[in-house]
Amino acid sequence: MEKTLIILKPDAVKNKHIGHIVSRIEQENFTILGIKYLWMKRSEAKKFYAVHKERPFYKDLCKYMSSGPVVVAALKAPGAVAKWRELIGATDPAQAAEGTIRKLYAESKEANAVHGSDSAENAETEIHFFFKKKELID
């Protein structure tokens, strides 16, 4: 079993898609190990997305991710990282496959509804950024 971290971004929360997305997570047989509703501070967003610090979108991403509440969750499933990334679809919802979360719920390439870890190694780091061990059911 593999773990992944997901974030329902401010646009998904603002547009009341939390229930739809969590329902989809359950339908796709992920196990939710932990889930939180929070508002990231800009300093937290900068630390979380530090890997993108040199990228031109970094400042806007940090501003956006701290612009409203988010839902973070740790999930478990066989091949969880790849399974989640397939389920969410392409970063640009215009290019996302039909039925994917971003096709259904994203507003734009920037406000793309959800985050997903890009590797099992990064997932572990990201999960521990938001969750203490005792906050996870495993």
N, C-alpha and C positions, 0 to 999 in steps of 0.2 A: 504494500500500500504506500502511496506517495501523498504528500501534503502540498497544498498551495495556499497562497494568500490571495484574497480578492478584496477589492474596495468598490463599493457602490458610490460613485462620485457625486459631487454636489448637484449636478443636473438630474441624475436619476432620483436622488432623494427629493429634490425640489418638485419634480414632476410626479411624485407619488408612485414610483415604480418598485419600491422596496419589496412589497408583497409579491408582485409578479416575478421578480428575479429570484427571490428566495424560493418560491414555489417551483420555479424551473430547476433550481439547484437540487431540490428534493426529487423532482421527477427524473432527473438525470442520475439519480442514485449516488450523489455525493453525501458524505457524512459531515455534518457541521460539528466541528470540534470546539469552536468558540465563535461568538459574534458580539460585536459592540457597535453602539451608535455614539459617535463623537464628533467634535469639531476640532480639526487639526489647527494648531497654531502655525503661523508662517514659518517659524523656526523649526518646527517638527517636519513640515513639508520639505523644507530645504535639506534637512538631514536625511529624510526618507529617500528623496530623489537626488541625493548627492552624486550618484553615478552619472547623472545627466548634466552635471554642473557646467561643463564646457559647451553644451549644446545650445543653439540659439533659442530654443523654446523653454529653457529651464526656468527663467524668472516668471514667465506667464503661467507655466505649469504650477509652480509653487503658489503663486497668487490665486489661481483658480482652485487648487485643492484646499486652500484655507479660506475660501469664500463662503462656505456653508457646511452644514453637517454632512457626514459621510457614514457609511456602514462598512466596517471591516469584519472579515470572517476568515477563519482558518478552515479549510476543507480537506477531506481525505477521500481518496478513491484510487483504484488502480490507474496508473498513468495520469494522475490528477492535473499536472501542469499542462500537458498537451490536450487533455480532455477539456479543461476549462478554456484554454485558448481557442480551441476549435468551436466551442459553444458560444464564445463571445463574438467571434468573427473579426474581420479586418478593422484596423484602427479607424479608417474612414468608413462611416456607415454607408456611404454611397457605394462602396466597393464590397461591403460585407454580404455574405450569402444570405438568402432568404431564410427566415426563421431564427437567425442568430440574435443574441441579445442586443448587439449594437445596431443591427438592422431594425429591430423592433423599437428600441428605446433611446438610442443616442441622438443628440441634436446635431452634432458636427464632428469633424475630425478632432477638434480640441475638447469639446464637451461630449466625450464618447461613452458615457454611462458607467463604464467599469474598468478596473485595473485587474491584471492577472500577473502573477509571477512568471518570469521567463525561463526559469530552470528550477530544478528541485533544490539545488544549493541556495539560490537566491530566495526561494520560498521559505526555507528554514530561517534565514536572516530576517526576512520581512515579517514572518509570523512573530518572531521574538521581539521585533520592534514594537509591536502593538500588544502582545500578550505575555503575561507572566506564565510560567509553567502551570501553576495551580489554577489558572483561568481556562485551561484547555481540558476537554474531556477526551481521553484517548485510551 
